[in-house]
Amino acid sequence: MARTVSNVGSLQSIWTTQFQEFATLQQHTTHLIEEYEQFYADYELCRMAMDIRSQMGGTCSPPFLPYGPGNDQPPPTPPIFLV
């Protein structure tokens, strides 16, 4: 009888450890899925921007040029959004 109780205790310990490892793995998998979804959304946004640029027939200029010897103009002010 003592051996049976010992075996049950060992099995419980193994099951608890495996369950904790499974829960950790499940959390990690969920995190990776969220990262993949964000990466894919960013990729789609970049792809759409490239499509729009190609339809414009030229390249888009950067939002502002950094200060330099040939550029003494301040950068344009950002747009104001009224709520």
Order of alpha helices (4+ residues) and beta strands (2+ residues): alpha
